Amino acid sequence: MTVDLPLLHSGKVRDIYDAGNGRLLMVTSDRISAFDVVMDEPIFDKGRVLTAMTSFWFEQFADLVDGHLISTATTDLEAVLGATVSVDLEGRTMLCHRAEMLPIECIVRGYITGSAWKEYRTSGTMHGTAMPDGLLEASRLSEPVFTPSTKADEGHDVNISYAEAVDLVGVQVAEAAREASIACYLRGAEWAAQRGIVIADTKFEFGMVNGRLVLADEVLTPDSSRFWSAEVWAPGMTPPSFDKQPVRDYLDGLDWNKQPPPPALPDEVVSATSSRYVEAYERITGRSFADWPGVGG
């Protein structure tokens, strides 16, 4: 994918360009990472799924918090580039307001799993806060909990307390981010539950635009959230996620040290992973992925 704009950042999945006039162009690739290593094989249409789902949630949350998204339309992208958009770019771009990003990840947990479950098993706490006795893996929490973390350029983010988040961003911004995060999670979780999907937890990112807090980056996607099928969820075990689970399962079965270079992914693993992303989008949004720009192109 070729974009004739200044490249500001290239991450594991997204490339970010300077679109001028206080705007950014985010291009979501089909790259996939596991255990912090980017695989050599792309997951077909993954970038379009992430873009389509993020766009959907920005619509759903517009009355809860301002968003940085300006447009995903191909015509608006062509106006920025001053040229016809290539097929490989269609459906995977977001034109956004440039925000000063907060130095924290805004995580909301509705169920105890992942690193939170590991901490609870060890100390009975979650992000340093005491939790009720007797919780099982993947138990639903009595109410969603805001559990921030740091942002790491390399390696894993570090879980921090709310007080530590306040130290990083200030009382007012921390409180506004917490309220917006929980409000968006509650609405998203209720919407998904009506469609047979459990949102176990998710990661939001926020930034400041002209002194306003805005929701930014990806929103409630399979890469930033744990989606479980409600049919198979039960306390005591963690169900498969609607994301890169086939990739993780395959890699866990190999004698690989989780360091580059990555092993090759078989075609069936790539195909199964692509299907899970598309299924997550269609089940949650109720929309046909075939209708999204660039799909099938």
C-alpha positions in Angstrom: 0.0 0.0 0.0 1.5 3.3 -1.1 0.5 6.6 0.5 2.1 9.8 -0.7 2.1 11.5 2.7 4.8 11.9 5.4 4.9 8.7 7.5 4.8 9.5 11.2 4.7 6.1 12.7 4.5 2.4 11.6 3.3 0.0 14.2 2.5 -3.7 14.3 -0.8 -3.1 12.5 -1.3 0.6 11.7 0.7 3.1 9.7 0.0 6.8 10.6 0.6 9.6 8.1 0.5 13.4 8.4 -2.6 14.5 6.4 -2.1 18.2 7.1 -4.3 20.8 8.7 -4.2 19.1 12.1 -5.3 15.7 10.6 -3.8 12.2 10.5 -4.4 9.4 8.1 -4.5 6.0 9.8 -4.1 3.0 7.5 -4.8 -0.4 9.0 -2.9 -3.3 7.4 -3.6 -7.0 7.5 -0.5 -7.6 9.6 -1.0 -9.7 12.7 1.2 -10.2 15.7 1.3 -12.9 18.4 3.4 -12.8 21.5 4.6 -9.4 20.4 6.0 -10.8 17.2 4.6 -9.8 13.8 3.9 -12.8 11.6 5.1 -13.0 8.0 1.6 -13.9 6.6 -1.1 -11.2 6.5 -4.7 -12.1 7.5 -6.8 -11.3 4.6 -9.1 -8.3 5.1 -8.3 -8.0 8.8 -7.5 -4.3 8.4 -10.8 -3.7 6.8 -12.6 -5.5 9.7 -10.8 -3.4 12.3 -11.6 -0.2 10.4 -15.3 -1.1 9.8 -15.8 -2.1 13.4 -14.1 1.0 14.8 -16.3 3.2 12.5 -19.4 1.4 13.7 -18.6 2.0 17.4 -17.7 5.7 16.8 -21.3 6.0 15.5 -22.7 4.2 18.5 -20.8 6.3 21.0 -21.2 9.8 19.4 -23.5 11.0 22.2 -21.2 9.7 25.0 -17.8 11.2 24.0 -16.3 13.1 21.1 -14.3 11.0 18.7 -11.2 11.8 16.6 -12.6 10.1 13.4 -13.5 12.5 10.6 -14.2 10.1 7.8 -13.6 6.6 6.3 -15.0 7.6 2.9 -12.9 6.9 -0.1 -13.9 10.3 -1.6 -12.5 12.1 1.4 -9.3 10.1 1.2 -9.0 11.0 -2.5 -9.3 14.7 -1.6 -6.5 14.4 0.9 -4.2 12.5 -1.5 -5.2 14.4 -4.6 -5.3 11.2 -6.5 -7.5 8.1 -7.1 -7.3 5.7 -4.2 -5.8 2.3 -5.0 -8.0 -0.7 -4.4 -5.7 -2.0 -1.6 -6.4 1.1 0.4 -10.2 1.1 0.1 -11.9 0.4 3.4 -8.8 0.4 5.6 -8.3 4.2 6.2 -9.4 6.6 8.8 -9.0 10.4 8.4 -8.8 11.7 12.0 -8.2 14.9 14.0 -4.6 14.9 15.3 -4.8 14.4 19.1 -2.3 14.7 21.9 -2.6 11.1 23.2 -2.8 10.3 26.9 0.1 8.3 28.1 -2.2 5.6 29.5 -4.3 2.7 28.1 -7.8 3.0 29.4 -8.8 -0.6 30.1 -12.3 -1.7 31.3 -12.8 -5.1 32.7 -16.3 -6.7 32.9 -14.9 -10.2 33.6 -11.7 -11.3 35.3 -9.3 -12.8 32.8 -5.8 -12.4 31.3 -3.3 -10.5 33.5 -6.0 -9.5 35.9 -6.8 -13.2 36.6 -3.1 -14.0 37.1 -2.8 -11.2 39.6 -6.0 -12.2 41.5 -4.8 -15.8 41.8 -1.5 -14.6 43.3 -2.7 -11.9 45.6 -6.5 -11.6 45.6 -6.2 -8.2 44.0 -6.8 -6.6 40.6 -4.4 -3.7 39.7 -3.6 -3.6 43.4 -7.2 -3.3 44.6 -8.6 -6.1 46.8 -11.3 -8.2 45.1 -14.0 -10.5 46.6 -13.0 -14.0 47.5 -14.1 -17.0 45.5 -13.9 -15.5 42.0 -13.2 -18.0 39.2 -11.4 -17.5 36.0 -13.7 -15.6 33.6 -16.1 -14.7 36.4 -18.3 -11.7 35.6 -17.5 -8.8 37.9 -20.3 -7.1 39.9 -19.7 -3.9 37.8 -17.1 -3.0 35.2 -13.8 -1.8 36.6 -11.5 0.8 35.1 -8.0 -0.6 35.2 -5.4 1.6 33.4 -2.0 0.6 32.2 1.1 2.4 30.9 1.9 2.5 27.2 5.0 0.6 26.2 6.8 1.3 23.0 8.4 -2.2 23.2 7.3 -5.2 25.2 4.2 -5.3 27.4 2.2 -2.5 29.0 2.4 -2.3 32.8 -0.8 -2.4 34.9 -1.1 0.6 37.2 -3.5 1.8 39.8 -6.0 4.6 39.2 -3.9 6.8 41.6 -0.9 6.3 39.4 -3.0 7.2 36.3 -4.0 10.4 38.1 -0.3 11.2 38.6 0.3 10.8 34.9 -2.6 12.8 33.5 -4.2 14.8 36.3 -7.4 14.4 38.3 -9.8 15.9 35.8 -8.5 14.1 32.7 -8.3 10.8 34.6 -11.8 11.1 35.9 -13.2 12.1 32.4 -11.3 9.2 30.8 -12.6 6.7 33.4 -16.2 7.9 33.0 -16.1 7.8 29.2 -14.4 4.4 29.2 -17.0 2.8 31.5 -19.9 4.4 29.6 -18.7 3.2 26.3 -18.0 -0.3 27.7 -21.5 -0.6 29.2 -23.2 0.4 26.0 -21.0 -1.8 23.9 -21.4 -4.8 26.2 -25.2 -4.4 26.3 -25.3 -4.2 22.5 -23.1 -7.2 22.0 -24.9 -9.3 24.6 -28.1 -8.9 22.6 -26.3 -10.6 19.8 -24.8 -13.4 21.8 -21.4 -11.9 22.4 -19.7 -11.3 25.7 -17.2 -8.4 25.8 -14.9 -9.5 28.6 -12.7 -6.5 28.5 -11.4 -3.8 26.2 -8.8 -1.2 25.8 -9.7 2.4 24.9 -7.3 5.2 23.9 -8.0 8.9 24.5 -6.3 12.1 23.5 -6.9 15.9 23.7 -8.0 18.0 20.7 -8.3 21.7 21.4 -8.6 21.0 25.1 -11.4 18.4 24.6 -11.0 14.7 25.5 -11.6 12.6 22.5 -11.9 8.8 21.9 -9.2 7.8 19.5 -7.5 4.9 17.6 -9.4 1.6 17.3 -12.6 1.0 19.3 -14.0 -2.3 20.5 -12.3 -4.4 17.9 -11.1 -8.0 18.2 -7.6 -6.7 18.5 -8.4 -4.3 21.4 -11.0 -6.5 23.2 -11.8 -10.0 24.3 -15.0 -11.2 22.5 -16.5 -14.5 23.7 -19.5 -16.4 22.4 -22.1 -16.3 25.2 -23.0 -19.9 24.3 -19.7 -21.2 25.6 -18.9 -18.8 28.4 -19.0 -20.2 31.9 -17.0 -19.2 35.0 -14.0 -21.4 35.6 -12.4 -21.3 32.1 -11.6 -18.8 29.4 -13.5 -19.4 26.1 -11.9 -18.9 22.7 -11.8 -15.3 21.5 -13.0 -13.9 18.3 -9.6 -12.8 17.2 -6.2 -14.3 16.6 -7.0 -17.4 18.7 -6.3 -19.9 15.8 -2.9 -18.3 15.4 -2.1 -18.5 19.1 -3.3 -22.1 19.3 -1.1 -23.1 16.4 1.9 -21.3 17.7 1.4 -22.8 21.2 1.7 -26.2 19.7 5.1 -25.5 18.2 8.6 -25.7 19.7 9.1 -21.9 19.2 10.8 -19.6 21.7 8.3 -16.7 21.0 11.1 -14.6 19.5 11.7 -13.5 15.9 11.8 -14.8 13.3 8.2 -16.2 13.5 7.3 -19.6 12.1 5.2 -19.8 9.0 1.5 -19.9 9.4 -0.4 -22.6 7.4 -3.1 -21.5 4.9 -5.8 -23.1 7.1 -4.7 -21.1 10.1 -4.7 -17.8 8.1 -8.1 -18.6 6.7 -9.6 -19.6 10.0 -8.4 -16.4 11.6 -9.7 -14.2 8.8 -13.1 -15.9 9.2 -13.2 -15.2 13.0 -12.6 -11.5 12.5 -15.4 -11.3 9.9 -17.8 -13.3 12.1 -17.1 -11.0 15.0 -17.9 -7.9 12.8 -21.1 -9.3 11.3 -22.5 -10.8 14.6 -21.9 -7.6 16.6 -22.9 -5.0 14.0 -25.6 -6.9 12.2 -24.1 -5.7 9.0 -22.7 -7.6 6.0 -19.0 -7.3 5.7 -19.4 -7.7 1.9 -20.9 -4.2 1.9 -17.8 -2.5 3.3 -15.6 -0.6 0.8 -12.8 -2.7 -0.8 -14.1 -6.0 0.3 -13.8 -8.5 -2.6 -11.7 -5.9 -4.5 
